[in-house]
C-alpha cells in the first residue's frame, strides 16, 4: 500500500511529549509512540489531530513554562 493511496488506513499516535502523528496501520507502531484509538483514512486522522492538539509545544516545554 502507498501512503498516498486513499484506501490506506492510518492510526493516530502520540509520543511521551504529547506530540501527535499519523502512522500507516499496516506497519508496527515505532518505539516511543502509542495508539490513541483513532483509525481511518488520512483526512479523518488529521481532523482528529487538529481538534485535540491545540498547543503544539512539547509537554516538557509546557511544564517548564508553567513552573
C-alpha positions as CSV (number, residue, x, y, z in Angstrom):
1,X,0.0,0.0,0.0
2,X,1.1,3.5,-0.7
3,X,0.8,6.4,1.8
4,X,-1.0,8.4,-0.9
5,X,-3.5,5.6,-1.6
6,X,-7.0,6.7,-0.4
7,X,-7.6,3.1,0.7
8,X,-4.7,3.3,3.2
9,X,-5.8,3.1,6.8
10,X,-3.9,5.2,9.3
11,X,-3.7,5.3,13.1
12,X,-3.3,8.4,15.3
13,X,-0.3,8.0,17.5
14,X,1.2,10.1,20.4
15,X,4.6,10.2,22.0
16,X,5.8,10.9,25.5
17,X,6.0,14.6,24.7
18,X,2.3,14.5,23.7
19,X,3.1,15.2,20.1
20,X,0.7,13.6,17.6
21,X,1.3,11.9,14.2
22,X,-0.4,9.6,11.8
23,X,1.0,6.2,11.1
24,X,0.0,3.6,8.5
25,X,-2.0,0.8,10.2
26,X,-0.2,-1.9,8.2
27,X,3.1,-1.0,9.9
28,X,4.1,-1.6,13.6
29,X,3.9,1.5,15.7
30,X,7.5,2.6,16.4
31,X,9.0,2.6,19.9
32,X,8.1,5.7,21.9
33,X,4.7,6.1,20.2
34,X,1.3,4.6,21.2
35,X,-2.0,4.5,19.5
36,X,-4.7,6.8,20.8
37,X,-7.7,4.8,19.5
38,X,-8.5,6.7,16.3
39,X,-8.1,4.9,13.0
40,X,-9.3,5.8,9.5
41,X,-8.3,7.5,6.3
42,X,-5.8,10.3,6.3
43,X,-8.3,13.2,6.4
44,X,-10.1,11.6,9.3
45,X,-7.0,11.1,11.3
46,X,-5.7,14.6,10.5
47,X,-9.0,16.2,11.5
48,X,-8.8,14.4,14.9
49,X,-5.3,15.7,15.5
50,X,-6.4,19.2,14.6
51,X,-9.2,19.1,17.1
52,X,-7.2,17.7,20.0
53,X,-3.6,19.1,19.5
54,X,-4.3,22.7,20.3
55,X,-0.9,23.5,21.9
56,X,1.9,22.5,19.7
57,X,4.6,22.9,22.4
58,X,6.1,19.6,23.6
59,X,4.9,18.5,27.1
60,X,8.3,19.2,28.7
61,X,8.3,22.8,27.4
62,X,4.8,23.4,28.6
63,X,5.7,22.1,32.1
64,X,8.8,24.1,32.3
65,X,7.0,27.3,31.3
66,X,4.3,26.6,33.9
67,X,6.8,26.1,36.7
